Amino acid sequence: MQEVSEKYNNDSYRERHALSVERLRTLPFEESVEDSYIAYFRLVALFLLEVENVRIQVESGKWDQYNEEDMRQINEILYSDIVGDAYEKSYANPKYACSWFEPEMGRLLSFLYVEMRSGIPYAFEGRLDYLTILYELFIEVYTYFENCRVDGAEPEIRRVRDIVYWYASDYCDVFLADRIKEQIDPSYSFAADIIENADLSSDRYLYRFGEYITENELGTARRLRSLPEETIQKMADVYTEGYRIGFINTGKDLSKKSVVNIRYSLGFERVIRAAIANFRAMGLKPVIYRAASGVITKREHHKIGYFGAVANWQYEYDHRQDQALFMDKRYIERRLEVMHTVYEQNKEQAAQFAGPAVMETFGEKPFSPKAVPEAPAYCEEQRELALQYDSRSGQITNEYIKGEERSFTIIAYPVPEIGPKYEEIFDEVIRINTLDAKLYEKVQQTMIDALDQGEKVRVIGKGENRTDMEIRLWSLKDARKETIFENCVADVNIPVGEVFTSPVLEGTNGVLHVSRVYLDGLQYKDLELKFKDGKIVDYRCGNFKDEEEGRRYIFDNVLKNHDTLPLGEFAIGTNTTAYAAGKKYGIEDKMPILIAEKTGPHFAVGDTCYSWSEDVRVYNPNGKEIVAKDNSCSLKRKEDPSAAYFQCHTDITVPYEELEEISVVTKDGKHIILIKDGRFVLPGTEILNEPLKQLEN
């Protein structure tokens, strides 16, 4: 049995916990609230008792005696209410809840149930303290409804919202404070202990994390078990070496750091175990924290940390803005106060944080959400508050974990859901992730030499692709010593294969269009962005019949609630091997942006690739200094960081087959053509066409 961390505050909660559980056990047999609410409170109470039962099994060691089928059944029970069609008639679904209750009350009660569901992982972690807080919140709401019936009064939305508000505000210094500490302190080691010590030869260990487990996680673990040790080590090495080399290439001193954050999807434990050993050899201890599940700590629908299967993406999307139910300026200030206090109290530990090493997955069925009017959504004032929070929290983080001292790496592998040729695709991705960086470095330098002659770059789409962009380039003072584009080989962004720059915003104009793209787990159809002087001025997509709904979708998830975003990056991907693999297996729409961005020109909206570290001098392998790191937004950082940074960076790729031409336009009007009809034509880059030719055979 895994020991419960001494960091947990369980002992001081034991009496409160016992009282709350005792109350929960009587609740399903009562009919002391208004009849229309009985079924709701009974269902949620029974769910919490199921969670509590799991906690007891884990604490007592009984869980470890279960066979795999027992574990699978419990896992299925815990998540059954939101999986597939069951979600349509679940109180966790705001649409369903609002069909039973007055809409605003329905939203609040749906949120309350979802917040109770965030307790599932706490049962496996032994977080008696967290569970007690959740139980007490539920009981407080229930007691209020009881009192209303006694008084012959209708429950007031305002009163329920107040209960939720003070829960979120009062317990910021528990949930949010712990969240910050577990991101920087290796002694919060729940996941690391499982990864390093569990028996990975069977699937039983996967259920110990408390995440939803499907054939993707099971199939991944089985696939890795079938691979020889040298392949596992190769996968771990490319991941950890990319991280190490990223520090070297950006002139940052890794020896000053002692902590690395590992983020990944369950199933890859065999590789992660080897990676942990590699990192330890570098002097880095792992922090491996779970993707947040509670409203106080999660970031909308984004999964940041380790996680299992997403039981229902629509569920995640419906509840991405649950804070809208109670967020106000006072709450935001409270969060920022807690954040600053915790970082200040742990500033020595925070300074040791080197940055994240991320292992992504891809291959899941693309998700395009339904518009649900009943789902909580920010009002205009709350959107502004959310932006202020993102900006100020980013500044606080950078004060204690300095951008100029941290780095990252990111790599991706497929999951079984990608299709019947999963194993073949998996092997191909291993090959793509370990391509010869030296070959690409040479070819990409040839391209950069041409780009450095330019005043702007023209990108034109082909056929139905409406892309027509002019990207203004930085002006070099000394072309012998300086360069505009970074020659990106496999370090922080794996696999190899792109050259990129920070465009000059003024003079960057045009239309960016892609027929289909997958960004941050969401699918976009017929996405179009219009730019003027490097900033988005209009946008649309074809996901919804209602064009305004499509605009809201982009505003929420691409613009991240900003009225506009600058073009923070322009890049040309050169990994035609990855592109050919996508075409060969018919998985282009499932490729993660990490790989997709290497398969054509891409445009990133938001911050530059050098945000928070613009003053660090970086060089290409040929010794030239990369000078195009700022734009007119980021230059404001010294006076007003909130105007300089947007806390987002979203890459959008135009695939080769949708390209008519990419050309460099020099000051004297000469056009140097890099790509024509989806093929590389610049002398010295033709070798990149070899994988494309194989597609034609």
C-alpha positions as CSV (number, residue, x, y, z in Angstrom):
1,M,0.0,0.0,0.0
2,Q,1.3,3.4,-0.9
3,E,1.9,5.7,2.1
4,V,-0.2,8.8,2.4
5,S,2.1,11.8,2.1
6,E,3.0,13.7,5.2
7,K,2.2,16.8,3.2
8,Y,-1.5,16.1,3.5
9,N,-3.5,17.8,6.3
10,N,-5.6,14.7,7.0
11,D,-5.3,14.5,10.8
12,S,-6.9,17.9,11.4
13,Y,-9.9,16.9,9.3
14,R,-10.6,13.5,10.7
15,E,-13.4,14.5,13.1
16,R,-15.1,16.7,10.5
17,H,-14.7,13.9,8.0
18,A,-16.4,11.4,10.3
19,L,-19.3,13.7,10.9
20,S,-19.8,14.5,7.2
21,V,-19.7,10.8,6.2
22,E,-22.2,10.0,9.0
23,R,-24.5,12.6,7.6
24,L,-24.1,11.4,4.0
25,R,-25.1,7.9,5.0
26,T,-28.5,9.0,6.2
27,L,-29.2,11.4,3.4
28,P,-30.3,8.9,0.7
29,F,-33.1,7.7,2.9
30,E,-34.6,11.1,3.6
31,E,-37.3,13.1,1.9
32,S,-36.7,16.4,3.7
33,V,-36.2,18.6,0.6
34,E,-38.8,19.7,-1.9
35,D,-39.9,16.7,-4.0
36,S,-38.4,17.9,-7.2
37,Y,-34.9,17.9,-5.7
38,I,-35.0,14.6,-3.8
39,A,-33.7,12.5,-6.8
40,Y,-30.8,14.9,-7.4
41,F,-29.6,15.0,-3.8
42,R,-30.0,11.2,-3.4
43,L,-28.0,10.5,-6.5
44,V,-25.1,12.8,-5.6
45,A,-25.0,11.5,-2.0
46,L,-24.8,7.9,-3.2
47,F,-22.0,8.9,-5.6
48,L,-20.1,10.5,-2.7
49,L,-20.6,7.3,-0.6
50,E,-19.1,5.3,-3.5
51,V,-16.1,7.6,-3.5
52,E,-15.8,7.3,0.2
53,N,-15.9,3.5,-0.1
54,V,-13.0,3.6,-2.5
55,R,-11.0,5.8,-0.2
56,I,-11.5,3.3,2.6
57,Q,-10.5,0.4,0.4
58,V,-7.3,2.2,-0.7
59,E,-6.4,3.3,2.9
60,S,-7.0,-0.2,4.3
61,G,-5.0,-1.9,1.6
62,K,-8.0,-3.9,0.4
63,W,-7.6,-2.2,-3.0
64,D,-4.3,-3.9,-3.6
65,Q,-5.9,-7.3,-3.1
66,Y,-8.4,-6.8,-5.9
67,N,-7.9,-8.5,-9.2
68,E,-7.8,-6.5,-12.4
69,E,-11.5,-7.1,-13.2
70,D,-12.6,-5.8,-9.8
71,M,-10.6,-2.7,-10.4
72,R,-12.0,-2.2,-13.9
73,Q,-15.6,-2.5,-12.6
74,I,-15.0,0.1,-9.9
75,N,-13.4,2.4,-12.4
76,E,-16.4,2.0,-14.7
77,I,-18.9,2.7,-11.9
78,L,-17.1,5.9,-10.9
79,Y,-17.3,7.3,-14.4
80,S,-20.4,5.7,-15.7
81,D,-22.7,8.7,-15.3
82,I,-20.9,10.8,-17.8
83,V,-19.7,8.3,-20.4
84,G,-21.4,8.2,-23.8
85,D,-25.1,8.5,-23.9
86,A,-25.4,8.3,-20.1
87,Y,-24.3,12.0,-20.0
88,E,-27.5,13.0,-21.8
89,K,-29.5,12.1,-18.7
90,S,-27.0,13.0,-16.1
91,Y,-27.3,15.9,-13.6
92,A,-23.7,16.6,-14.6
93,N,-25.1,17.8,-17.9
94,P,-26.3,21.4,-17.5
95,K,-28.8,21.0,-20.2
96,Y,-30.4,18.0,-18.4
97,A,-30.2,19.7,-15.0
98,C,-31.9,22.8,-16.4
99,S,-34.7,20.7,-17.8
100,W,-35.6,19.6,-14.2
101,F,-34.9,22.9,-12.4
102,E,-35.1,26.6,-13.1
103,P,-32.2,27.3,-15.4
104,E,-29.9,29.2,-13.1
105,M,-30.5,26.7,-10.3
106,G,-30.0,23.9,-12.8
107,R,-26.5,25.3,-13.7
108,L,-25.6,25.6,-10.0
109,L,-26.7,22.1,-9.1
110,S,-25.0,20.7,-12.2
111,F,-21.8,22.4,-11.2
112,L,-22.2,21.1,-7.6
113,Y,-22.4,17.5,-8.8
114,V,-19.4,18.1,-11.1
115,E,-17.4,19.5,-8.3
116,M,-18.3,16.4,-6.2
117,R,-17.0,14.3,-9.1
118,S,-13.6,16.0,-8.8
119,G,-13.3,14.0,-5.6
120,I,-12.6,10.7,-7.4
121,P,-8.8,11.1,-7.6
122,Y,-8.7,12.4,-4.0
123,A,-10.0,9.0,-2.9
124,F,-7.0,7.3,-4.5
125,E,-4.5,9.8,-3.2
126,G,-5.8,9.5,0.3
127,R,-6.8,13.1,0.5
128,L,-9.2,12.9,3.4
129,D,-8.9,16.6,3.8
130,Y,-10.0,17.5,0.3
131,L,-12.9,15.0,0.4
132,T,-14.1,16.4,3.7
133,I,-14.3,19.9,2.2
134,L,-16.3,18.5,-0.7
135,Y,-18.7,16.6,1.5
136,E,-19.3,19.6,3.7
137,L,-20.0,21.8,0.7
138,F,-22.6,19.3,-0.5
139,I,-24.2,19.0,2.9
140,E,-24.3,22.7,3.4
141,V,-26.3,23.1,0.1
142,Y,-28.5,20.2,1.1
143,T,-29.2,21.6,4.6
144,Y,-30.2,24.9,3.0
145,F,-32.7,23.1,0.8
146,E,-34.0,21.3,3.9
147,N,-34.5,24.5,5.8
148,C,-36.3,26.0,2.8
149,R,-38.8,23.2,3.0
150,V,-39.3,23.6,6.7
151,D,-39.9,27.3,6.2
152,G,-42.2,26.7,3.2
153,A,-39.9,28.8,1.0
154,E,-38.4,28.3,-2.4
155,P,-34.6,27.9,-2.5
156,E,-33.1,31.1,-3.7
157,I,-30.5,31.1,-6.4
158,R,-28.6,33.9,-4.7
159,R,-28.2,31.8,-1.5
160,V,-26.9,28.8,-3.3
161,R,-24.5,30.9,-5.3
162,D,-23.2,32.5,-2.1
163,I,-22.5,29.0,-0.6
164,V,-20.5,28.1,-3.7
165,Y,-18.7,31.5,-3.8
166,W,-17.5,31.2,-0.2
167,Y,-16.4,27.6,-0.8
168,A,-14.2,28.7,-3.7
169,S,-12.9,31.8,-1.9
170,D,-12.3,30.2,1.5
171,Y,-10.6,27.1,0.2
172,C,-8.3,28.9,-2.3
173,D,-5.7,28.7,0.4
174,V,-6.1,24.9,0.4
175,F,-6.7,23.8,-3.1
176,L,-4.8,26.5,-5.0
177,A,-2.0,26.7,-2.5
178,D,-1.5,23.0,-2.6
179,R,-1.7,23.0,-6.4
180,I,1.2,25.5,-6.6
181,K,3.3,23.5,-4.2
182,E,2.8,20.2,-6.0
183,Q,3.9,21.8,-9.2
184,I,7.4,22.6,-7.8
185,D,7.9,20.3,-4.8
186,P,9.1,16.7,-5.6
187,S,7.9,15.4,-2.2
188,Y,4.4,15.5,-3.6
189,S,5.1,12.1,-5.2
190,F,1.9,10.2,-5.5
191,A,2.3,9.5,-9.3
192,A,6.1,9.3,-9.3
193,D,5.9,6.6,-6.6
194,I,3.5,4.5,-8.7
195,I,5.6,5.0,-11.9
196,E,8.9,4.1,-10.2
197,N,7.7,1.3,-7.9
198,A,4.6,-0.4,-9.4
199,D,4.7,-3.7,-11.2
200,L,4.3,-2.6,-14.8
201,S,4.1,-6.1,-16.2
202,S,0.3,-6.1,-15.7
203,D,-2.5,-3.5,-16.1
204,R,-3.5,-3.4,-12.5
205,Y,-1.3,-0.4,-11.7
206,L,-3.2,1.8,-14.1
207,Y,-6.3,1.8,-12.0
208,R,-4.4,3.0,-8.9
209,F,-4.1,6.5,-10.4
210,G,-7.8,7.1,-10.0
211,E,-8.2,8.2,-13.6
212,Y,-10.7,6.9,-16.2
213,I,-9.1,3.9,-17.9
214,T,-10.0,2.8,-21.5
215,E,-8.5,0.7,-24.2
216,N,-6.2,3.6,-25.1
217,E,-4.4,3.5,-21.8
218,L,-4.4,-0.3,-21.6
219,G,-3.4,-0.7,-25.2
220,T,-0.5,1.8,-24.8
221,A,0.8,0.0,-21.8
222,R,0.6,-3.4,-23.5
223,R,2.3,-2.0,-26.6
224,L,5.2,-0.7,-24.5
225,R,5.5,-4.0,-22.7
226,S,6.0,-5.7,-26.1
227,L,8.9,-3.5,-27.0
228,P,12.5,-4.4,-26.3
229,E,14.3,-2.4,-23.6
230,E,16.5,-0.7,-26.1
231,T,13.5,0.8,-27.8
232,I,12.1,2.0,-24.5
233,Q,15.4,3.6,-23.7
234,K,15.6,5.2,-27.1
235,M,12.2,6.8,-26.6
236,A,13.2,8.0,-23.2
237,D,16.5,9.3,-24.4
238,V,15.1,11.4,-27.2
239,Y,12.6,12.9,-24.8
240,T,15.1,13.8,-22.0
241,E,18.0,14.7,-24.4
242,G,15.6,17.1,-26.2
243,Y,15.0,18.7,-22.8
244,R,18.8,19.0,-21.9
245,I,19.8,20.3,-25.4
246,G,17.0,22.9,-25.2
247,F,18.8,24.5,-22.3
248,I,22.1,24.4,-24.1
249,N,20.7,25.9,-27.3
250,T,19.1,28.7,-25.5
251,G,22.1,29.5,-23.3
252,K,20.4,28.5,-20.1
253,D,22.2,26.8,-17.2
254,L,20.5,23.6,-16.3
255,S,22.9,22.9,-13.5
256,K,21.2,25.6,-11.4
257,K,18.0,23.6,-11.4
258,S,16.9,20.5,-9.5
259,V,13.2,19.9,-10.5
260,V,11.6,18.8,-13.8
261,N,7.9,18.6,-14.4
262,I,6.8,15.5,-16.3
263,R,3.4,15.7,-18.0
264,Y,2.0,12.7,-19.9
265,S,-1.0,10.5,-20.6
266,L,-1.4,7.2,-18.7
267,G,-0.1,4.1,-20.4
268,F,3.4,5.4,-21.0
269,E,4.8,4.5,-17.6
270,R,7.5,2.2,-18.9
271,V,9.0,5.1,-20.9
272,I,8.4,7.6,-18.1
273,R,10.2,5.4,-15.6
274,A,13.3,5.3,-17.9
275,A,12.9,9.1,-18.4
276,I,12.9,9.7,-14.7
277,A,16.1,7.8,-14.4
278,N,17.6,9.9,-17.1
279,F,16.5,13.1,-15.4
280,R,17.8,12.0,-12.1
281,A,21.2,11.4,-13.8
282,M,21.0,15.1,-14.8
283,G,20.4,16.1,-11.2
284,L,16.6,16.6,-11.7
285,K,13.9,15.2,-9.5
286,P,10.5,14.7,-11.0
287,V,7.3,16.5,-10.1
288,I,4.4,14.7,-11.7
289,Y,1.1,16.3,-10.8
290,R,-2.4,15.4,-11.9
291,A,-4.4,17.4,-14.4
292,A,-6.7,19.5,-12.1
293,S,-10.3,18.4,-11.7
294,G,-11.8,21.0,-9.3
295,V,-13.1,24.4,-10.2
296,I,-10.6,26.2,-8.1
297,T,-7.6,24.7,-9.9
298,K,-8.5,23.6,-13.4
299,R,-7.9,25.8,-16.5
300,E,-11.2,25.4,-18.4
301,H,-11.1,22.1,-20.4
302,H,-7.4,22.0,-20.8
303,K,-5.5,19.0,-19.3
304,I,-2.3,20.2,-17.8
305,G,-0.5,17.4,-15.9
306,Y,-0.9,13.7,-16.1
307,F,-4.3,12.2,-16.9
308,G,-6.1,9.1,-18.1
309,A,-8.9,9.0,-20.7
310,V,-11.3,11.9,-21.0
311,A,-14.6,10.2,-20.1
312,N,-16.6,12.8,-22.1
313,W,-15.1,15.8,-23.9
314,Q,-18.6,17.5,-24.1
315,Y,-18.8,17.2,-20.3
316,E,-15.4,18.9,-20.0
317,Y,-16.4,21.6,-22.5
318,D,-19.7,22.3,-20.9
319,H,-18.0,23.0,-17.6
320,R,-15.0,24.9,-18.8
321,Q,-16.3,28.2,-17.5
322,D,-18.0,27.0,-14.3
323,Q,-16.3,29.9,-12.5
324,A,-18.8,32.1,-14.3
325,L,-21.3,31.1,-11.6
326,F,-19.5,33.0,-8.9
327,M,-16.5,34.9,-10.3
328,D,-16.1,38.5,-9.3
329,K,-13.2,40.9,-8.8
330,R,-12.9,40.1,-5.1
331,Y,-12.5,36.4,-5.9
332,I,-9.8,37.1,-8.5
333,E,-7.9,39.2,-6.0
334,R,-8.2,36.5,-3.5
335,R,-6.7,34.0,-5.9
336,L,-3.8,36.3,-6.8
337,E,-3.2,37.0,-3.1
338,V,-2.9,33.2,-2.3
339,M,-0.7,32.6,-5.4
340,H,1.7,35.4,-4.4
341,T,1.9,34.3,-0.8
342,V,2.5,30.6,-1.6
343,Y,5.3,31.5,-4.1
344,E,6.9,33.8,-1.7
345,Q,6.8,31.2,1.0
346,N,8.3,28.7,-1.4
347,K,10.6,30.9,-3.5
348,E,13.7,28.9,-3.0
349,Q,11.9,25.7,-4.2
350,A,10.3,27.6,-7.1
351,A,13.7,28.9,-8.3
352,Q,14.8,25.2,-8.7
353,F,12.0,24.5,-11.2
354,A,13.5,23.9,-14.7
355,G,10.3,23.6,-16.7
356,P,8.0,20.9,-18.2
357,A,8.8,17.9,-20.2
358,V,5.6,16.9,-22.0
359,M,4.7,13.7,-23.7
360,E,1.4,14.2,-25.6
361,T,-0.8,11.6,-27.3
362,F,-2.8,11.7,-30.5
363,G,-5.2,9.6,-32.5
364,E,-8.4,10.0,-30.5
365,K,-11.5,10.8,-32.5
366,P,-11.5,14.5,-33.2
367,F,-13.9,16.4,-30.9
368,S,-16.1,19.2,-32.2
369,P,-18.3,20.5,-29.3
370,K,-22.0,21.1,-29.4
371,A,-23.2,24.6,-28.4
372,V,-25.0,24.3,-25.1
373,P,-26.8,27.5,-24.1
374,E,-27.4,26.1,-20.6
375,A,-23.7,25.7,-19.9
376,P,-22.2,28.4,-17.6
377,A,-20.4,31.1,-19.7
378,Y,-18.5,34.3,-18.7
379,C,-20.2,37.6,-19.1
380,E,-18.2,40.5,-20.6
381,E,-17.0,41.7,-17.2
382,Q,-15.9,38.2,-16.2
383,R,-14.0,37.7,-19.5
384,E,-12.1,40.8,-18.6
385,L,-11.4,39.5,-15.1
386,A,-10.2,36.2,-16.5
387,L,-7.8,38.0,-18.8
388,Q,-6.6,40.1,-15.9
389,Y,-6.0,37.0,-13.8
390,D,-4.1,35.2,-16.6
391,S,-1.9,38.2,-17.1
392,R,-1.2,38.9,-13.4
393,S,-0.8,35.3,-12.5
394,G,1.7,34.9,-15.4
395,Q,3.7,37.8,-14.0
396,I,3.7,36.3,-10.5
397,T,4.9,33.0,-11.9
398,N,7.6,34.6,-13.9
399,E,8.8,36.5,-10.8
400,Y,9.6,33.3,-9.0
401,I,10.2,30.9,-12.0
402,K,12.0,33.2,-14.4
403,G,11.4,32.7,-18.1
404,E,15.0,33.4,-19.0
405,E,16.0,30.4,-16.8
406,R,13.5,27.8,-17.7
407,S,12.9,25.6,-20.8
408,F,10.8,22.7,-21.9
409,T,10.5,19.8,-24.3
410,I,7.5,18.2,-26.0
411,I,7.0,15.0,-27.9
412,A,4.0,13.0,-29.0
413,Y,2.9,9.3,-29.7
414,P,-0.3,7.7,-31.0
415,V,-2.8,5.8,-29.0
416,P,-4.7,2.6,-30.1
417,E,-7.8,4.6,-31.1
418,I,-5.9,5.9,-34.1
419,G,-6.9,2.7,-36.0
420,P,-6.2,-0.9,-36.8
421,K,-2.6,-0.1,-37.9
422,Y,-1.8,1.4,-34.5
423,E,1.3,-0.7,-33.9
424,E,2.7,0.2,-37.4
425,I,1.9,3.8,-36.9
426,F,3.5,3.8,-33.4
427,D,6.7,2.4,-34.9
428,E,6.6,5.0,-37.7
429,V,6.2,7.8,-35.1
430,I,9.2,6.5,-33.2
431,R,11.2,6.8,-36.4
432,I,9.9,10.3,-37.1
433,N,10.8,11.4,-33.5
434,T,14.4,10.2,-34.0
435,L,15.1,11.5,-37.5
436,D,18.6,12.7,-38.4
437,A,18.7,16.2,-37.0
438,K,22.0,17.0,-38.8
439,L,20.5,16.4,-42.2
440,Y,17.6,18.8,-41.4
441,E,19.9,21.3,-39.9
442,K,21.8,21.6,-43.1
443,V,18.8,21.8,-45.4
444,Q,17.0,24.3,-43.1
445,Q,20.1,26.5,-43.0
446,T,19.9,26.7,-46.8
447,M,16.3,27.9,-46.4
448,I,17.2,30.4,-43.7
449,D,20.0,31.9,-45.9
450,A,17.3,32.7,-48.5
451,L,14.8,34.0,-45.9
452,D,17.5,36.3,-44.4
453,Q,17.6,38.1,-47.7
454,G,13.9,39.0,-47.5
455,E,11.8,41.9,-46.5
456,K,8.7,39.8,-46.4
457,V,7.4,36.3,-47.1
458,R,4.3,35.6,-49.2
459,V,2.2,32.5,-48.5
460,I,-0.5,31.6,-51.1
461,G,-3.0,28.8,-50.8
462,K,-4.1,26.5,-53.6
463,G,-7.5,25.4,-54.9
464,E,-10.1,25.9,-52.2
465,N,-7.6,27.2,-49.7
466,R,-8.0,30.9,-49.4
467,T,-4.7,31.7,-47.6
468,D,-3.0,34.8,-48.9
469,M,-0.5,36.2,-46.3
470,E,2.3,38.7,-46.4
471,I,4.6,38.3,-43.4
472,R,6.9,41.2,-42.6
473,L,10.4,40.2,-41.6
474,W,12.9,41.7,-39.2
475,S,15.6,43.9,-40.8
476,L,19.1,42.6,-40.1
477,K,21.8,45.1,-39.2
478,D,24.7,42.7,-39.9
479,A,23.8,39.7,-42.0
480,R,27.2,38.2,-41.4
481,K,26.5,37.8,-37.7
482,E,22.7,37.9,-37.4
483,T,19.8,35.8,-38.6
484,I,16.0,36.2,-38.7
485,F,14.9,32.6,-38.4
486,E,15.8,29.9,-35.8
487,N,17.0,26.6,-37.2
488,C,14.9,24.3,-35.1
489,V,16.1,20.8,-34.8
490,A,14.8,18.2,-32.3
491,D,15.3,19.8,-28.9
492,V,12.3,21.5,-27.2
493,N,10.0,20.7,-30.1
494,I,10.3,17.0,-31.2
495,P,10.3,15.9,-34.0
496,V,12.8,17.9,-36.0
497,G,11.7,20.1,-38.9
498,E,11.0,23.8,-38.9
499,V,12.5,27.3,-39.2
500,F,10.6,30.0,-37.4
501,T,10.7,33.7,-36.6
502,S,8.8,36.5,-34.7
503,P,7.2,38.5,-37.5
504,V,7.2,42.3,-37.6
505,L,3.5,43.0,-36.9
506,E,3.3,46.2,-38.9
507,G,3.0,45.3,-42.5
508,T,1.9,41.7,-41.9
509,N,-1.5,41.4,-43.6
510,G,-3.8,38.9,-45.2
511,V,-6.0,35.8,-44.8
512,L,-5.1,32.6,-43.1
513,H,-7.4,29.7,-44.1
514,V,-7.3,25.9,-43.3
515,S,-10.0,23.4,-44.3
516,R,-9.6,21.4,-41.1
517,V,-7.4,21.6,-38.1
518,Y,-7.2,20.2,-34.6
519,L,-6.1,22.7,-31.8
520,D,-5.9,22.0,-28.1
521,G,-8.1,19.0,-28.4
522,L,-10.8,20.8,-30.5
523,Q,-11.6,20.4,-34.1
524,Y,-12.1,23.4,-36.4
525,K,-13.6,23.2,-39.9
526,D,-13.0,25.9,-42.6
527,L,-11.1,28.1,-40.1
528,E,-10.3,31.6,-41.4
529,L,-8.5,34.4,-39.7
530,K,-7.9,37.9,-41.2
531,F,-4.9,39.9,-40.2
532,K,-4.1,43.6,-40.4
533,D,-0.7,44.9,-39.2
534,G,-0.1,41.5,-37.6
535,K,-3.3,41.4,-35.6
536,I,-6.5,39.4,-36.0
537,V,-9.3,41.7,-37.2
538,D,-11.9,39.1,-38.3
539,Y,-12.5,35.3,-38.0
540,R,-14.9,32.6,-38.8
541,C,-15.3,28.8,-39.0
542,G,-17.7,26.2,-40.3
543,N,-18.3,24.2,-37.2
544,F,-21.8,25.5,-36.6
545,K,-24.8,26.4,-38.8
546,D,-25.0,29.7,-36.9
547,E,-22.0,31.7,-37.9
548,E,-22.1,33.7,-34.7
549,E,-21.8,30.5,-32.7
550,G,-18.6,29.7,-34.7
551,R,-17.2,33.2,-33.9
552,R,-17.9,32.6,-30.2
553,Y,-16.1,29.2,-30.5
554,I,-13.0,30.9,-32.0
555,F,-13.2,33.8,-29.5
556,D,-13.3,31.4,-26.5
557,N,-10.7,28.8,-27.7
558,V,-8.4,30.5,-30.2
559,L,-8.4,34.1,-29.1
560,K,-8.7,33.0,-25.5
561,N,-11.2,35.8,-24.7
562,H,-9.0,38.5,-26.2
563,D,-10.5,40.9,-28.7
564,T,-7.5,40.3,-30.9
565,L,-4.2,38.5,-30.9
566,P,-0.9,39.2,-32.7
567,L,0.8,36.9,-35.0
568,G,3.5,35.7,-32.6
569,E,5.3,33.3,-34.9
570,F,5.7,32.4,-38.5
571,A,7.4,29.1,-39.4
572,I,7.9,26.8,-42.3
573,G,7.8,23.1,-41.5
574,T,10.2,20.8,-43.3
575,N,9.3,17.3,-41.9
576,T,7.9,15.8,-45.1
577,T,8.5,12.3,-43.6
578,A,5.8,13.1,-41.0
579,Y,3.5,14.6,-43.6
580,A,3.9,11.4,-45.8
581,A,3.1,9.2,-42.8
582,G,0.0,11.1,-42.1
583,K,-1.2,10.7,-45.7
584,K,-0.1,7.1,-45.9
585,Y,-2.2,6.1,-42.9
586,G,-5.0,8.6,-43.4
587,I,-4.4,10.2,-40.0
588,E,-3.7,13.8,-41.1
589,D,-6.7,15.1,-39.1
590,K,-5.5,13.3,-36.0
591,M,-1.9,14.5,-36.1
592,P,-1.1,16.7,-33.0
593,I,-0.1,20.3,-33.8
594,L,3.4,19.4,-32.5
595,I,3.9,17.2,-35.6
596,A,1.4,18.9,-37.9
597,E,3.3,22.2,-37.5
598,K,6.3,20.6,-39.1
599,T,4.3,19.6,-42.2
600,G,3.7,23.0,-43.8
601,P,3.9,26.7,-43.0
602,H,2.4,27.5,-39.7
603,F,1.2,30.7,-38.0
604,A,1.0,31.0,-34.2
605,V,-1.4,33.6,-32.7
606,G,-0.5,34.9,-29.2
607,D,2.9,35.3,-27.7
608,T,6.2,34.8,-29.5
609,C,8.3,31.7,-29.0
610,Y,10.6,33.8,-26.8
611,S,8.1,35.2,-24.4
612,W,9.6,36.1,-21.0
613,S,13.1,35.3,-22.3
614,E,13.6,37.8,-25.1
615,D,16.8,39.2,-23.6
616,V,18.5,35.8,-23.6
617,R,20.9,35.8,-26.5
618,V,20.4,32.7,-28.7
619,Y,22.3,31.4,-31.7
620,N,21.8,29.0,-34.6
621,P,24.2,26.1,-35.0
622,N,26.2,28.2,-37.6
623,G,27.0,30.8,-34.9
624,K,24.7,33.5,-36.1
625,E,22.6,35.3,-33.4
626,I,18.8,35.1,-33.7
627,V,17.6,38.7,-33.4
628,A,14.0,38.4,-34.4
629,K,12.6,37.7,-30.9
630,D,10.4,40.7,-30.2
631,N,7.4,42.4,-31.8
632,S,5.7,45.7,-31.0
633,C,3.6,44.0,-28.4
634,S,6.3,42.1,-26.5
635,L,8.5,45.3,-26.5
636,K,6.0,46.7,-24.0
637,R,7.1,44.2,-21.4
638,K,9.4,46.6,-19.5
639,E,6.7,49.2,-19.0
640,D,3.5,47.1,-18.9
641,P,3.8,43.3,-19.0
642,S,0.0,43.0,-19.1
643,A,0.1,44.7,-22.5
644,A,3.1,42.6,-23.7
645,Y,1.9,39.1,-23.1
646,F,-1.3,37.2,-23.8
647,Q,-0.6,33.9,-22.0
648,C,-1.3,31.8,-25.1
649,H,0.4,30.6,-28.3
650,T,-1.7,28.6,-30.8
651,D,-0.2,27.1,-33.9
652,I,-2.2,26.8,-37.1
653,T,-0.7,24.9,-40.1
654,V,-1.5,25.0,-43.8
655,P,-0.6,21.5,-45.2
656,Y,1.6,21.2,-48.2
657,E,-1.1,20.0,-50.5
658,E,-3.1,23.2,-49.9
659,L,-0.1,25.4,-50.8
660,E,0.4,27.2,-54.1
661,E,3.5,29.0,-53.2
662,I,5.8,30.3,-50.5
663,S,8.2,33.0,-51.6
664,V,10.7,35.4,-50.1
665,V,10.4,38.9,-51.4
666,T,13.6,40.9,-51.2
667,K,14.0,44.7,-50.8
668,D,14.6,45.1,-54.5
669,G,11.4,43.1,-55.3
670,K,13.0,39.8,-56.3
671,H,11.0,36.7,-55.4
672,I,12.9,33.7,-54.1
673,I,10.6,30.7,-54.3
674,L,10.9,28.2,-51.5
675,I,7.8,26.0,-52.2
676,K,5.8,25.7,-55.4
677,D,2.7,23.5,-55.7
678,G,3.4,21.8,-52.4
679,R,7.0,20.9,-53.3
680,F,10.4,22.4,-52.1
681,V,12.1,24.1,-55.1
682,L,14.8,26.1,-53.5
683,P,18.2,24.6,-54.6
684,G,19.6,22.5,-51.7
685,T,16.2,21.7,-50.2
686,E,14.9,19.2,-52.9
687,I,15.8,16.2,-50.7
688,L,12.8,17.1,-48.6
689,N,10.6,16.1,-51.6
690,E,11.7,12.4,-51.4
691,P,9.0,11.3,-48.9
692,L,6.4,13.2,-51.0
693,K,7.5,11.4,-54.2
694,Q,6.9,8.1,-52.5
695,L,3.3,9.0,-52.0
696,E,2.9,9.3,-55.7
697,N,4.3,5.8,-56.4
